[in-house]
Amino acid sequence: MLTWRSACSLFSKNCHPLPLLAKNANRAIHDRMVDYGVDCSRREALWSTSAAVVRIKGGQLEWLQTGDAYVILIYSDNSHRVLVHQEDHDYETLMQWKSVAPASTLPIHEALKDQIRKVRCRMNRSYGVLNGEADAAHFFHWGSIPFDNVREVLLFTDGLSIPSPTPTRYKKFDTFMTRYFDLGLTGLKNHIRSIEKSDPGCKRFPRFKCHDDIAAISIKLTSTQPVQSATAV
């Protein structure tokens, strides 16, 4: 919690271009780890968080993303666009868990601890996160888009992903969007929690824990009033 709060406090200043705010947020995480005596030479022990950030300015939607947080634009015709498509860095681990889970008496963090440590050490080597390392900046994705035809913006963490019995290398969002249109943001969260509750051992739907943290916000836009409303869970 200290990690994302440190990052959030820097982004909320809203005083610089988003990539610079992200660098400052990343530096704040490093400083907080030093304050708490974290051994930053042990890369698997570094605090880490993802980020999905937008800012509306001058008719443009500025955005930045890193890690396994997502930004999806919903257009007036109900089509959608995922701003960053990237490989799920946990795919390999979850496929291993799918194979061993039925016979395992251990939770995933114990059964696959070496594999999980190996993937964590790939932070800012093969995938990005905010974890205090300067190399995190190499994995920032950002841009600016006119919001004329954008009806809504969804920002959310990986915890809002619908559990699947088979991990995929690249996440697909068609079913996710259908559920979102049918249920809304709160209904989608409750739907996900219901599936997770049915599989507390994380064996039918491979994942790292029964309930992953969810942070999500839906921002509704209009051409005359940039921010019409926002809903968060």
Phi and psi restraints in degrees (value plus and minus 20) as a CYANA .aco file:
   2 LEU   PHI     -80.3   -40.3
   2 LEU   PSI     -51.6   -11.6
   3 THR   PHI     -84.6   -44.6
   3 THR   PSI     -76.2   -36.2
   4 TRP   PHI     -91.9   -51.9
   4 TRP   PSI     -47.6    -7.6
   5 ARG   PHI     -87.1   -47.1
   5 ARG   PSI     -57.7   -17.7
   6 SER   PHI     -82.9   -42.9
   6 SER   PSI     -63.4   -23.4
   7 ALA   PHI     -87.0   -47.0
   7 ALA   PSI     -64.7   -24.7
   8 CYS   PHI     -80.1   -40.1
   8 CYS   PSI     -60.4   -20.4
   9 SER   PHI     -82.2   -42.2
   9 SER   PSI     -51.7   -11.7
  10 LEU   PHI     -97.3   -57.3
  10 LEU   PSI     -63.4   -23.4
  11 PHE   PHI     -83.4   -43.4
  11 PHE   PSI     -55.8   -15.8
  12 SER   PHI     -87.5   -47.5
  12 SER   PSI     -34.9     5.1
  13 LYS   PHI     -87.3   -47.3
  13 LYS   PSI     -49.5    -9.5
  14 ASN   PHI      33.1    73.1
  14 ASN   PSI      20.1    60.1
  15 CYS   PHI    -137.5   -97.5
  15 CYS   PSI     -20.0    20.0
  16 HIS   PHI    -160.2  -120.2
  16 HIS   PSI     147.9   187.9
  17 PRO   PHI     -74.7   -34.7
  17 PRO   PSI     128.2   168.2
  18 LEU   PHI     -77.8   -37.8
  18 LEU   PSI     -60.0   -20.0
  19 PRO   PHI     -81.3   -41.3
  19 PRO   PSI     -55.9   -15.9
  20 LEU   PHI     -90.3   -50.3
  20 LEU   PSI     -60.1   -20.1
  21 LEU   PHI     -80.3   -40.3
  21 LEU   PSI     -58.8   -18.8
  22 ALA   PHI     -85.7   -45.7
  22 ALA   PSI     -60.6   -20.6
  23 LYS   PHI     -82.9   -42.9
  23 LYS   PSI     -60.9   -20.9
  24 ASN   PHI     -86.3   -46.3
  24 ASN   PSI     -59.0   -19.0
  25 ALA   PHI     -84.0   -44.0
  25 ALA   PSI     -61.8   -21.8
  26 ASN   PHI     -83.1   -43.1
  26 ASN   PSI     -60.7   -20.7
  27 ARG   PHI     -85.8   -45.8
  27 ARG   PSI     -56.1   -16.1
  28 ALA   PHI     -84.6   -44.6
  28 ALA   PSI     -55.8   -15.8
  29 ILE   PHI     -84.3   -44.3
  29 ILE   PSI     -63.3   -23.3
  30 HIS   PHI     -79.7   -39.7
  30 HIS   PSI     -66.1   -26.1
  31 ASP   PHI     -83.3   -43.3
  31 ASP   PSI     -58.4   -18.4
  32 ARG   PHI     -87.3   -47.3
  32 ARG   PSI     -57.9   -17.9
  33 MET   PHI     -82.9   -42.9
  33 MET   PSI     -62.3   -22.3
  34 VAL   PHI     -80.9   -40.9
  34 VAL   PSI     -62.7   -22.7
  35 ASP   PHI     -77.7   -37.7
  35 ASP   PSI     -55.0   -15.0
  36 TYR   PHI    -115.8   -75.8
  36 TYR   PSI     -12.1    27.9
  37 GLY   PHI      54.0    94.0
  37 GLY   PSI       5.1    45.1
  38 VAL   PHI     -90.3   -50.3
  38 VAL   PSI     115.1   155.1
  39 ASP   PHI     -98.5   -58.5
  39 ASP   PSI      76.9   116.9
  40 CYS   PHI     -92.6   -52.6
  40 CYS   PSI     -26.5    13.5
  41 SER   PHI     -98.0   -58.0
  41 SER   PSI     -38.1     1.9
  42 ARG   PHI    -112.6   -72.6
  42 ARG   PSI      73.8   113.8
  43 ARG   PHI     -82.2   -42.2
  43 ARG   PSI     -51.7   -11.7
  44 GLU   PHI     -89.5   -49.5
  44 GLU   PSI     -35.7     4.3
  45 ALA   PHI    -115.4   -75.4
  45 ALA   PSI     -22.9    17.1
  46 LEU   PHI     -85.3   -45.3
  46 LEU   PSI     120.1   160.1
  47 TRP   PHI     -89.1   -49.1
  47 TRP   PSI     124.8   164.8
  48 SER   PHI    -168.7  -128.7
  48 SER   PSI     133.3   173.3
  49 THR   PHI    -173.2  -133.2
  49 THR   PSI     137.5   177.5
  50 SER   PHI    -117.8   -77.8
  50 SER   PSI     152.9   192.9
  51 ALA   PHI    -169.7  -129.7
  51 ALA   PSI     118.3   158.3
  52 ALA   PHI    -156.2  -116.2
  52 ALA   PSI      95.3   135.3
  53 VAL   PHI    -152.6  -112.6
  53 VAL   PSI     117.1   157.1
  54 VAL   PHI    -151.5  -111.5
  54 VAL   PSI     135.1   175.1
  55 ARG   PHI    -164.8  -124.8
  55 ARG   PSI     112.6   152.6
  56 ILE   PHI    -118.9   -78.9
  56 ILE   PSI     102.8   142.8
  57 LYS   PHI    -172.0  -132.0
  57 LYS   PSI     100.7   140.7
  58 GLY   PHI      38.4    78.4
  58 GLY   PSI      20.4    60.4
  59 GLY   PHI      58.0    98.0
  59 GLY   PSI     -14.8    25.2
  60 GLN   PHI    -135.1   -95.1
  60 GLN   PSI     127.3   167.3
  61 LEU   PHI    -122.8   -82.8
  61 LEU   PSI      84.8   124.8
  62 GLU   PHI    -105.6   -65.6
  62 GLU   PSI     121.8   161.8
  63 TRP   PHI    -164.6  -124.6
  63 TRP   PSI     136.1   176.1
  64 LEU   PHI    -168.3  -128.3
  64 LEU   PSI     121.1   161.1
  65 GLN   PHI    -162.9  -122.9
  65 GLN   PSI     123.0   163.0
  66 THR   PHI    -173.6  -133.6
  66 THR   PSI     133.0   173.0
  67 GLY   PHI      57.2    97.2
  67 GLY   PSI    -175.5  -135.5
  68 ASP   PHI    -121.9   -81.9
  68 ASP   PSI      19.3    59.3
  69 ALA   PHI    -119.3   -79.3
  69 ALA   PSI     137.2   177.2
  70 TYR   PHI    -151.8  -111.8
  70 TYR   PSI     130.8   170.8
  71 VAL   PHI    -145.8  -105.8
  71 VAL   PSI     102.9   142.9
  72 ILE   PHI    -142.7  -102.7
  72 ILE   PSI     109.7   149.7
  73 LEU   PHI    -116.3   -76.3
  73 LEU   PSI     114.1   154.1
  74 ILE   PHI    -132.8   -92.8
  74 ILE   PSI     105.3   145.3
  75 TYR   PHI    -115.4   -75.4
  75 TYR   PSI     150.1   190.1
  76 SER   PHI     -82.2   -42.2
  76 SER   PSI     -42.4    -2.4
  77 ASP   PHI    -114.2   -74.2
  77 ASP   PSI      -6.5    33.5
  78 ASN   PHI      54.6    94.6
  78 ASN   PSI     -17.1    22.9
  79 SER   PHI     -93.8   -53.8
  79 SER   PSI     144.3   184.3
  80 HIS   PHI    -160.2  -120.2
  80 HIS   PSI     141.9   181.9
  81 ARG   PHI    -160.1  -120.1
  81 ARG   PSI     103.4   143.4
  82 VAL   PHI    -107.2   -67.2
  82 VAL   PSI     100.4   140.4
  83 LEU   PHI     -89.2   -49.2
  83 LEU   PSI     -51.2   -11.2
  84 VAL   PHI    -152.4  -112.4
  84 VAL   PSI      97.6   137.6
  85 HIS   PHI    -120.2   -80.2
  85 HIS   PSI     101.0   141.0
  86 GLN   PHI    -163.8  -123.8
  86 GLN   PSI     137.1   177.1
  87 GLU   PHI     -87.2   -47.2
  87 GLU   PSI     119.1   159.1
  88 ASP   PHI     -94.0   -54.0
  88 ASP   PSI      92.8   132.8
  89 HIS   PHI     -87.9   -47.9
  89 HIS   PSI     -32.6     7.4
  90 ASP   PHI    -113.7   -73.7
  90 ASP   PSI     -18.9    21.1
  91 TYR   PHI     -76.5   -36.5
  91 TYR   PSI     -69.2   -29.2
  92 GLU   PHI     -79.4   -39.4
  92 GLU   PSI     -64.1   -24.1
  93 THR   PHI     -85.6   -45.6
  93 THR   PSI     -64.9   -24.9
  94 LEU   PHI     -88.2   -48.2
  94 LEU   PSI     -51.6   -11.6
  95 MET   PHI     -87.6   -47.6
  95 MET   PSI     -58.2   -18.2
  96 GLN   PHI     -83.4   -43.4
  96 GLN   PSI     -61.8   -21.8
  97 TRP   PHI     -85.4   -45.4
  97 TRP   PSI     -58.7   -18.7
  98 LYS   PHI     -78.1   -38.1
  98 LYS   PSI     -55.2   -15.2
  99 SER   PHI     -94.6   -54.6
  99 SER   PSI     -60.9   -20.9
 100 VAL   PHI    -117.0   -77.0
 100 VAL   PSI     -38.2     1.8
 101 ALA   PHI     -77.1   -37.1
 101 ALA   PSI     -62.6   -22.6
 102 PRO   PHI     -77.5   -37.5
 102 PRO   PSI     -52.9   -12.9
 103 ALA   PHI    -121.6   -81.6
 103 ALA   PSI     -22.8    17.2
 104 SER   PHI    -103.4   -63.4
 104 SER   PSI     117.6   157.6
 105 THR   PHI    -117.8   -77.8
 105 THR   PSI     -19.8    20.2
 106 LEU   PHI    -128.1   -88.1
 106 LEU   PSI     131.0   171.0
 107 PRO   PHI     -90.4   -50.4
 107 PRO   PSI     143.8   183.8
 108 ILE   PHI     -77.1   -37.1
 108 ILE   PSI     -58.2   -18.2
 109 HIS   PHI     -87.4   -47.4
 109 HIS   PSI     -43.1    -3.1
 110 GLU   PHI    -113.2   -73.2
 110 GLU   PSI     -61.5   -21.5
 111 ALA   PHI     -86.5   -46.5
 111 ALA   PSI     -53.3   -13.3
 112 LEU   PHI    -143.3  -103.3
 112 LEU   PSI      15.4    55.4
 113 LYS   PHI     -82.0   -42.0
 113 LYS   PSI     -57.0   -17.0
 114 ASP   PHI     -88.3   -48.3
 114 ASP   PSI     -60.6   -20.6
 115 GLN   PHI     -84.5   -44.5
 115 GLN   PSI     -63.2   -23.2
 116 ILE   PHI     -84.8   -44.8
 116 ILE   PSI     -60.8   -20.8
 117 ARG   PHI     -83.1   -43.1
 117 ARG   PSI     -60.3   -20.3
 118 LYS   PHI     -81.1   -41.1
 118 LYS   PSI     -63.2   -23.2
 119 VAL   PHI     -88.7   -48.7
 119 VAL   PSI     -59.5   -19.5
 120 ARG   PHI     -81.8   -41.8
 120 ARG   PSI     -52.9   -12.9
 121 CYS   PHI     -93.8   -53.8
 121 CYS   PSI     -26.2    13.8
 122 ARG   PHI    -108.1   -68.1
 122 ARG   PSI     -21.7    18.3
 123 MET   PHI     -72.8   -32.8
 123 MET   PSI     109.8   149.8
 124 ASN   PHI      38.1    78.1
 124 ASN   PSI       3.9    43.9
 125 ARG   PHI    -138.1   -98.1
 125 ARG   PSI     -69.9   -29.9
 126 SER   PHI    -140.5  -100.5
 126 SER   PSI     -33.3     6.7
 127 TYR   PHI    -169.4  -129.4
 127 TYR   PSI     137.6   177.6
 128 GLY   PHI    -123.0   -83.0
 128 GLY   PSI     129.5   169.5
 129 VAL   PHI    -173.2  -133.2
 129 VAL   PSI     143.1   183.1
 130 LEU   PHI    -107.9   -67.9
 130 LEU   PSI      90.3   130.3
 131 ASN   PHI    -161.5  -121.5
 131 ASN   PSI      -2.3    37.7
 132 GLY   PHI      70.7   110.7
 132 GLY   PSI     -30.8     9.2
 133 GLU   PHI    -103.9   -63.9
 133 GLU   PSI     119.5   159.5
 134 ALA   PHI     -80.9   -40.9
 134 ALA   PSI     -50.9   -10.9
 135 ASP   PHI     -85.4   -45.4
 135 ASP   PSI     -32.5     7.5
 136 ALA   PHI     -76.8   -36.8
 136 ALA   PSI     -52.4   -12.4
 137 ALA   PHI     -83.4   -43.4
 137 ALA   PSI     -44.5    -4.5
 138 HIS   PHI     -88.3   -48.3
 138 HIS   PSI     -35.6     4.4
 139 PHE   PHI    -131.0   -91.0
 139 PHE   PSI      -7.7    32.3
 140 PHE   PHI     -93.7   -53.7
 140 PHE   PSI     117.4   157.4
 141 HIS   PHI    -135.7   -95.7
 141 HIS   PSI     112.9   152.9
 142 TRP   PHI    -174.8  -134.8
 142 TRP   PSI     145.4   185.4
 143 GLY   PHI    -197.9  -157.9
 143 GLY   PSI    -192.3  -152.3
 144 SER   PHI    -163.4  -123.4
 144 SER   PSI     113.3   153.3
 145 ILE   PHI    -155.1  -115.1
 145 ILE   PSI     115.4   155.4
 146 PRO   PHI     -82.0   -42.0
 146 PRO   PSI     118.1   158.1
 147 PHE   PHI    -120.3   -80.3
 147 PHE   PSI      -1.4    38.6
 148 ASP   PHI     -72.5   -32.5
 148 ASP   PSI     -68.3   -28.3
 149 ASN   PHI    -122.1   -82.1
 149 ASN   PSI     -13.0    27.0
 150 VAL   PHI    -107.2   -67.2
 150 VAL   PSI     100.6   140.6
 151 ARG   PHI    -109.7   -69.7
 151 ARG   PSI     -49.4    -9.4
 152 GLU   PHI    -177.3  -137.3
 152 GLU   PSI     129.1   169.1
 153 VAL   PHI    -143.5  -103.5
 153 VAL   PSI     109.2   149.2
 154 LEU   PHI    -129.2   -89.2
 154 LEU   PSI     109.5   149.5
 155 LEU   PHI    -145.0  -105.0
 155 LEU   PSI     112.8   152.8
 156 PHE   PHI    -181.0  -141.0
 156 PHE   PSI     137.4   177.4
 157 THR   PHI    -108.6   -68.6
 157 THR   PSI     150.8   190.8
 158 ASP   PHI     -82.7   -42.7
 158 ASP   PSI     -40.3    -0.3
 159 GLY   PHI     -83.3   -43.3
 159 GLY   PSI     -37.8     2.2
 160 LEU   PHI    -107.2   -67.2
 160 LEU   PSI     -17.3    22.7
 161 SER   PHI     -89.8   -49.8
 161 SER   PSI     119.2   159.2
 162 ILE   PHI     -94.0   -54.0
 162 ILE   PSI     104.4   144.4
 163 PRO   PHI     -76.8   -36.8
 163 PRO   PSI     119.6   159.6
 164 SER   PHI    -146.2  -106.2
 164 SER   PSI     123.1   163.1
 165 PRO   PHI     -89.5   -49.5
 165 PRO   PSI     -38.3     1.7
 166 THR   PHI    -148.8  -108.8
 166 THR   PSI      95.7   135.7
 167 PRO   PHI     -80.8   -40.8
 167 PRO   PSI     129.3   169.3
 168 THR   PHI    -142.8  -102.8
 168 THR   PSI     126.7   166.7
 169 ARG   PHI     -86.3   -46.3
 169 ARG   PSI     -56.7   -16.7
 170 TYR   PHI    -143.9  -103.9
 170 TYR   PSI     107.9   147.9
 171 LYS   PHI     -87.1   -47.1
 171 LYS   PSI     121.7   161.7
 172 LYS   PHI    -130.9   -90.9
 172 LYS   PSI     121.6   161.6
 173 PHE   PHI    -138.7   -98.7
 173 PHE   PSI     -12.5    27.5
 174 ASP   PHI     -83.3   -43.3
 174 ASP   PSI     -70.3   -30.3
 175 THR   PHI     -84.4   -44.4
 175 THR   PSI     -59.4   -19.4
 176 PHE   PHI     -76.5   -36.5
 176 PHE   PSI     -67.2   -27.2
 177 MET   PHI     -88.8   -48.8
 177 MET   PSI     -57.4   -17.4
 178 THR   PHI     -80.5   -40.5
 178 THR   PSI     -65.4   -25.4
 179 ARG   PHI     -84.2   -44.2
 179 ARG   PSI     -58.8   -18.8
 180 TYR   PHI     -83.5   -43.5
 180 TYR   PSI     -65.2   -25.2
 181 PHE   PHI     -82.5   -42.5
 181 PHE   PSI     -56.4   -16.4
 182 ASP   PHI     -96.2   -56.2
 182 ASP   PSI     -58.5   -18.5
 183 LEU   PHI    -129.9   -89.9
 183 LEU   PSI     -40.4    -0.4
 184 GLY   PHI      57.9    97.9
 184 GLY   PSI     156.1   196.1
 185 LEU   PHI     -87.5   -47.5
 185 LEU   PSI     -67.4   -27.4
 186 THR   PHI     -86.2   -46.2
 186 THR   PSI     -61.5   -21.5
 187 GLY   PHI     -83.0   -43.0
 187 GLY   PSI     -58.4   -18.4
 188 LEU   PHI     -84.5   -44.5
 188 LEU   PSI     -63.6   -23.6
 189 LYS   PHI     -78.8   -38.8
 189 LYS   PSI     -65.2   -25.2
 190 ASN   PHI     -85.5   -45.5
 190 ASN   PSI     -56.2   -16.2
 191 HIS   PHI     -82.2   -42.2
 191 HIS   PSI     -64.4   -24.4
 192 ILE   PHI     -84.4   -44.4
 192 ILE   PSI     -64.2   -24.2
 193 ARG   PHI     -81.8   -41.8
 193 ARG   PSI     -55.9   -15.9
 194 SER   PHI     -85.3   -45.3
 194 SER   PSI     -63.1   -23.1
 195 ILE   PHI     -83.0   -43.0
 195 ILE   PSI     -65.3   -25.3
 196 GLU   PHI     -82.7   -42.7
 196 GLU   PSI     -59.8   -19.8
 197 LYS   PHI     -83.0   -43.0
 197 LYS   PSI     -50.3   -10.3
 198 SER   PHI     -94.4   -54.4
 198 SER   PSI     -30.5     9.5
 199 ASP   PHI    -158.8  -118.8
 199 ASP   PSI      46.0    86.0
 200 PRO   PHI     -84.4   -44.4
 200 PRO   PSI     -42.5    -2.5
 201 GLY   PHI    -105.5   -65.5
 201 GLY   PSI     -21.1    18.9
 202 CYS   PHI      40.5    80.5
 202 CYS   PSI      13.3    53.3
 203 LYS   PHI    -121.0   -81.0
 203 LYS   PSI     -58.3   -18.3
 204 ARG   PHI     -96.4   -56.4
 204 ARG   PSI     -54.0   -14.0
 205 PHE   PHI    -141.5  -101.5
 205 PHE   PSI      72.3   112.3
 206 PRO   PHI     -76.5   -36.5
 206 PRO   PSI     105.3   145.3
 207 ARG   PHI    -183.9  -143.9
 207 ARG   PSI     157.7   197.7
 208 PHE   PHI    -110.1   -70.1
 208 PHE   PSI     -45.7    -5.7
 209 LYS   PHI    -174.6  -134.6
 209 LYS   PSI     142.3   182.3
 210 CYS   PHI     -76.5   -36.5
 210 CYS   PSI     -73.2   -33.2
 211 HIS   PHI    -142.1  -102.1
 211 HIS   PSI      92.3   132.3
 212 ASP   PHI    -101.2   -61.2
 212 ASP   PSI     135.0   175.0
 213 ASP   PHI     -83.0   -43.0
 213 ASP   PSI     119.5   159.5
 214 ILE   PHI    -138.9   -98.9
 214 ILE   PSI     106.2   146.2
 215 ALA   PHI    -150.9  -110.9
 215 ALA   PSI     103.9   143.9
 216 ALA   PHI    -171.6  -131.6
 216 ALA   PSI     126.9   166.9
 217 ILE   PHI    -163.8  -123.8
 217 ILE   PSI     118.8   158.8
 218 SER   PHI    -132.6   -92.6
 218 SER   PSI     104.2   144.2
 219 ILE   PHI    -134.2   -94.2
 219 ILE   PSI      97.3   137.3
 220 LYS   PHI    -113.2   -73.2
 220 LYS   PSI     114.5   154.5
 221 LEU   PHI    -140.1  -100.1
 221 LEU   PSI     135.2   175.2
 222 THR   PHI    -156.9  -116.9
 222 THR   PSI     141.7   181.7
 223 SER   PHI     -90.0   -50.0
 223 SER   PSI     -46.1    -6.1
 224 THR   PHI    -115.5   -75.5
 224 THR   PSI     -44.2    -4.2
 225 GLN   PHI    -153.4  -113.4
 225 GLN   PSI      77.7   117.7
 226 PRO   PHI     -66.5   -26.5
 226 PRO   PSI     -70.0   -30.0
 227 VAL   PHI    -131.6   -91.6
 227 VAL   PSI      86.9   126.9
 228 GLN   PHI    -102.8   -62.8
 228 GLN   PSI     -64.7   -24.7
 229 SER   PHI    -183.8  -143.8
 229 SER   PSI     144.7   184.7
 230 ALA   PHI    -163.3  -123.3
 230 ALA   PSI     121.3   161.3
 231 THR   PHI    -146.6  -106.6
 231 THR   PSI     115.3   155.3
 232 ALA   PHI    -148.6  -108.6
 232 ALA   PSI     130.3   170.3
